[in-house]
Amino acid sequence: MERDATLGNFEHMVLLTMVRLGGSGHGMAVRRELESVSGRPVTIGAVYATLDRLETKGLLASARHAPSAGTGGPIRRLFEVLPEGMHALAESRAVLDRLWDGITISRKA
Protein backbone atom coordinates (compact mmCIF):
# COMPACT_ATOMS: atom_id res chain seq x y z
CA MET A 1 0.00 0.00 0.00
CA GLU A 2 1.31 3.45 -0.86
CA ARG A 3 2.36 5.60 2.07
CA ASP A 4 -0.19 8.29 1.22
CA ALA A 5 -3.01 5.84 0.45
CA THR A 6 -5.28 5.58 3.47
CA LEU A 7 -8.36 3.53 4.14
CA GLY A 8 -11.67 5.33 4.13
CA ASN A 9 -14.10 4.48 6.91
CA PHE A 10 -16.22 2.10 4.84
CA GLU A 11 -13.11 0.53 3.27
CA HIS A 12 -11.79 -0.09 6.78
CA MET A 13 -15.11 -1.67 7.80
CA VAL A 14 -15.32 -3.91 4.71
CA LEU A 15 -11.70 -5.04 5.01
CA LEU A 16 -12.12 -5.75 8.72
CA THR A 17 -15.32 -7.67 7.95
CA MET A 18 -13.35 -9.79 5.49
CA VAL A 19 -10.91 -10.64 8.30
CA ARG A 20 -13.87 -11.53 10.56
CA LEU A 21 -15.01 -13.95 7.84
CA GLY A 22 -11.68 -15.77 7.99
CA GLY A 23 -9.87 -13.75 5.35
CA SER A 24 -12.06 -14.67 2.40
CA GLY A 25 -15.66 -14.38 1.35
CA HIS A 26 -18.09 -13.21 -1.28
CA GLY A 27 -19.88 -9.88 -1.36
CA MET A 28 -23.19 -11.07 0.10
CA ALA A 29 -21.42 -12.66 3.08
CA VAL A 30 -19.59 -9.38 3.69
CA ARG A 31 -22.88 -7.48 3.48
CA ARG A 32 -24.66 -9.82 5.93
CA GLU A 33 -21.83 -9.74 8.47
CA LEU A 34 -21.42 -5.98 8.23
CA GLU A 35 -25.16 -5.42 8.71
CA SER A 36 -25.24 -7.86 11.61
CA VAL A 37 -22.35 -6.25 13.46
CA SER A 38 -23.13 -2.61 12.67
CA GLY A 39 -26.89 -2.86 13.01
CA ARG A 40 -27.25 -0.69 9.91
CA PRO A 41 -28.45 -1.52 6.40
CA VAL A 42 -25.73 -1.86 3.78
CA THR A 43 -26.35 -1.99 0.04
CA ILE A 44 -24.74 -4.77 -1.93
CA GLY A 45 -23.65 -2.22 -4.54
CA ALA A 46 -21.67 -0.28 -1.93
CA VAL A 47 -20.03 -3.51 -0.77
CA TYR A 48 -18.97 -4.57 -4.28
CA ALA A 49 -17.77 -1.08 -5.20
CA THR A 50 -15.63 -1.09 -2.07
CA LEU A 51 -14.33 -4.63 -2.64
CA ASP A 52 -13.36 -3.60 -6.18
CA ARG A 53 -11.59 -0.48 -4.88
CA LEU A 54 -9.70 -2.50 -2.25
CA GLU A 55 -8.64 -4.95 -4.96
CA THR A 56 -7.44 -2.06 -7.15
CA LYS A 57 -5.39 -0.81 -4.17
CA GLY A 58 -3.74 -4.25 -3.97
CA LEU A 59 -5.28 -5.14 -0.59
CA LEU A 60 -7.60 -7.91 -1.82
CA ALA A 61 -7.55 -10.46 -4.62
CA SER A 62 -10.56 -12.11 -6.22
CA ALA A 63 -11.34 -15.15 -8.33
CA ARG A 64 -14.54 -16.65 -9.70
CA HIS A 65 -15.59 -19.96 -8.17
CA ALA A 66 -18.24 -22.40 -9.39
CA PRO A 67 -20.63 -23.79 -6.78
CA SER A 68 -19.84 -27.13 -5.16
CA ALA A 69 -21.03 -30.20 -7.06
CA GLY A 70 -24.71 -30.85 -6.45
CA THR A 71 -25.42 -27.50 -4.75
CA GLY A 72 -26.15 -25.48 -7.87
CA GLY A 73 -26.29 -21.73 -7.83
CA PRO A 74 -24.37 -19.03 -9.61
CA ILE A 75 -20.64 -18.68 -10.04
CA ARG A 76 -19.47 -16.44 -7.20
CA ARG A 77 -16.60 -14.02 -6.99
CA LEU A 78 -14.58 -14.90 -3.91
CA PHE A 79 -12.38 -12.22 -2.36
CA GLU A 80 -9.28 -12.87 -0.24
CA VAL A 81 -7.42 -10.48 2.04
CA LEU A 82 -3.78 -10.14 0.97
CA PRO A 83 -0.90 -9.51 3.40
CA GLU A 84 -0.93 -5.89 2.17
CA GLY A 85 -4.54 -5.65 3.34
CA MET A 86 -3.62 -6.87 6.80
CA HIS A 87 -0.79 -4.33 6.88
CA ALA A 88 -3.18 -1.54 5.82
CA LEU A 89 -5.59 -2.50 8.62
CA ALA A 90 -2.77 -2.51 11.17
CA GLU A 91 -1.57 0.92 10.02
CA SER A 92 -5.10 2.31 10.04
CA ARG A 93 -5.71 1.00 13.55
CA ALA A 94 -2.42 2.43 14.79
CA VAL A 95 -3.35 5.88 13.44
CA LEU A 96 -6.79 5.70 15.04
CA ASP A 97 -5.30 4.53 18.35
CA ARG A 98 -2.90 7.49 18.33
CA LEU A 99 -5.75 9.88 17.55
CA TRP A 100 -7.89 8.44 20.35
CA ASP A 101 -5.03 8.46 22.87
CA GLY A 102 -5.98 10.69 25.78
CA ILE A 103 -9.55 11.31 24.61
CA THR A 104 -12.45 10.28 26.80
CA ILE A 105 -16.02 10.55 25.64
CA SER A 106 -18.82 9.73 28.02
CA ARG A 107 -22.10 8.39 26.74
CA LYS A 108 -25.16 10.05 28.15
CA ALA A 109 -28.22 7.83 28.52
DOZA-391647 format. One line per 8 residues: number of its first residue (from 0); their letters; for each residue x, y, z of N, C-alpha, C. Coordinates in steps of 0.001 Angstrom, whole numbers, plus 500000, padded with zeros to 6 digits. Example, Ala and Ser with C-alpha at 12.3 -4.5 7.8 and 13.67 -1.06 7.14 Angstrom:
BEGIN
0) as) 513190/494310/507800/512300/495500/507800/513200/496700/507800  512850/497750/507080/513670/498940/507140/512900/500030/507870
# end
This chain:
BEGIN
0) merdatlg) 500844/498826/500000/500000/500000/500000/500886/501232/500000  500532/502216/499190/501307/503450/499139/501263/504154/500488  502306/504891/500796/502363/505603/502071/501236/506611/502221  500847/507279/501118/499811/508294/501225/498408/507728/500994  498304/506458/500636/496989/505841/500453/496461/505401/501811  495321/505937/502187/494723/505576/503469/493397/504882/503225  492932/504189/504233/491644/503526/504144/490548/504495/504552  489518/504588/503738/488334/505328/504133/487584/504521/505184
8) nfehmvll) 486638/505144/505846/485898/504483/506914/485215/503202/506429  484488/503283/505317/483783/502096/504837/484764/501049/504320  485854/501480/503696/486891/500534/503269/487437/499784/504475  487699/500515/505546/488205/499912/506780/487205/498870/507289  485925/499238/507301/484894/498330/507798/484764/497084/506930  484803/497240/505613/484681/496094/504708/485903/495189/504838  487080/495750/504886/488303/494958/505011/488321/494216/506345  487932/494892/507400/487876/494254/508716/486819/493149/508742
16) tmvrlggs) 485704/493361/508054/484676/492327/507952/485221/491104/507233  486024/491324/506192/486651/490206/505495/487519/489388/506454  488257/490065/507314/489092/489362/508300/488204/488565/509250  487080/489167/509685/486133/488466/510564/485600/487197/509906  485493/487213/508580/484993/486052/507839/486079/485018/507579  487242/485190/508161/488324/484226/507994/489288/484579/506885  489185/485799/506368/490134/486248/505352/489645/486099/503935  488487/485437/503747/487940/485328/502403/486423/485264/502482
24) ghgmavrr) 485789/485665/501390/484336/485616/501348/483820/486292/500096  482538/486137/499867/481911/486793/498724/481138/488010/499221  480732/488847/498294/480118/490125/498645/478906/490020/499537  478022/489055/499280/476814/488931/500095/477150/488537/501531  478160/487705/501722/478577/487336/503082/479123/488559/503812  479880/489391/503093/480410/490621/503687/479247/491518/504089  478279/491677/503189/477116/492523/503479/476376/492030/504717  476083/490733/504788/475336/490183/505927/476090/490392/507239
32) elesvsgr) 477376/490113/507242/478168/490262/508465/478248/491724/508886  478468/492593/507930/478577/494021/508227/477253/494562/508776  476142/494154/508188/474840/494577/508708/474592/494025/510101  474959/492781/510311/474761/492138/511610/475542/492838/512713  476787/493138/512440/477650/493747/513461/477340/495229/513659  477092/495941/512558/476870/497388/512667/475435/497747/513040  474504/496845/512748/473108/497139/513010/472517/498137/512033  473200/498346/510919/472753/499307/509911/472621/498615/508557
40) pvtigavy) 471666/499074/507738/471552/498478/506400/472729/498865/505520  473142/497929/504683/474267/498137/503775/473828/497646/502399  474033/498452/501386/473652/498012/500039/474741/497129/499451  474301/496138/498685/475259/495232/498067/476126/495975/497061  475568/496989/496407/476351/497783/495457/477508/498495/496130  477261/499045/497326/478330/499724/498074/479414/498727/498470  479002/497514/498840/479973/496487/499230/480853/496115/498039  480240/495834/496886/481027/495425/495719/481909/496559/495193
48) atldrlet) 481404/497784/495227/482233/498921/494795/483461/499035/495691  483262/498817/496984/484375/498915/497934/485334/497738/497778  484804/496540/497594/485672/495375/497362/486510/495588/496106  485898/496106/495051/486645/496396/493821/487746/497421/494073  487428/498470/494819/488413/499519/495119/489570/498954/495944  489252/498106/496925/490299/497499/497749/491172/496562/496916  490575/495898/495928/491363/495047/495039/492271/495909/494163  491756/497020/493666/492560/497940/492851/493741/498478/493655
56) kgllasar) 493539/498704/494944/494607/499188/495826/495618/498088/496162  495338/496845/495762/496258/495747/496032/496107/495154/497417  494940/495351/498051/494722/494859/499413/493915/493570/499439  493192/493307/498351/492403/492091/498183/492712/491487/496815  492417/490204/496681/492445/489536/495379/491110/488831/495225  490694/488605/493987/489441/487886/493785/489589/486872/492663  488724/485876/492717/488656/484852/491673/487222/484347/491624  486820/483895/490466/485461/483351/490304/485495/481865/490633
64) hapsagtg) 484490/481439/491415/484408/480038/491827/483035/479485/491498  483019/478294/490898/481762/477604/490612/481233/477007/491909  479926/476821/492013/479369/476208/493223/479848/474768/493371  479774/474259/494587/480156/472870/494842/479242/471935/494050  479753/470778/493701/478966/469801/492937/477678/469461/493683  476565/469514/492957/475289/469154/493553/474564/470282/494265  475239/471410/494524/474581/472501/495249/473930/473491/494311  474401/473565/493087/473852/474517/492131/474173/475942/492517
72) gpirrlfe) 473499/476862/491866/473710/478269/492170/474663/478921/491194  474791/480218/491330/475628/480970/490394/477119/480843/490713  477922/481187/489732/479357/481320/489961/479541/482558/490828  480322/482445/491869/480533/483557/492796/481959/484074/492697  482079/485351/492954/483397/485977/493011/483832/485954/494463  484903/485251/494741/485416/485099/496095/486606/486031/496278  486553/486834/497327/487622/487777/497637/488479/487224/498765  489767/487568/498735/490718/487130/499762/491569/488316/500198
80) vlpegmha) 491735/488453/501509/492580/489522/502042/494040/489144/501810  494784/490052/501208/496216/489856/500974/497012/490371/502177  498270/489965/502307/499100/490493/503399/499124/492027/503419  499089/492646/502239/499073/494106/502168/497804/494673/502804  496707/493939/502706/495460/494350/503341/495553/494280/504848  496183/493245/505350/496381/493127/506804/497280/494257/507306  498307/494574/506517/499209/495667/506878/498459/497001/506893  497605/497219/505895/496823/498459/505823/495904/498581/507023
88) laesravl) 495279/497472/507430/494414/497502/508620/495213/497828/509874  496392/497225/509997/497232/497487/511171/497660/498949/511220  498036/499504/510067/498428/500920/510018/497254/501828/510346  496096/501511/509794/494901/502309/510036/494530/502282/511512  494602/501117/512123/494291/501000/513553/495296/501782/514396  496553/501710/514039/497579/502434/514791/497324/503940/514742  496953/504447/513568/496655/505878/513439/495451/506235/514301  494400/505429/514224/493209/505699/515037/493518/505621/516523
96) drlwdgit) 494309/504636/516929/494700/504529/518347/495448/505769/518800  496360/506273/517966/497099/507492/518333/496161/508689/518422  495204/508776/517517/494253/509880/517553/493354/509812/518792  492969/508608/519190/492108/508436/520355/492866/508549/521681  494180/508425/521642/494972/508459/522869/494687/509733/523665  494267/509555/524888/494020/510689/525780/492636/511296/525656  491800/510766/524773/490454/511305/524611/489455/510388/525336  488606/511021/526109/487545/510282/526804/486223/510914/526422
104) isrka) 485312/510079/525982/483978/510547/525639/482998/509749/526471  482168/510448/527215/481175/509733/528025/479865/509681/527262  479208/508560/527383/477896/508393/526742/476833/508815/527744  475962/509655/527304/474838/510052/528154/473631/509202/527765  472940/508702/528770/471782/507830/528519/470612/508589/527966
# end
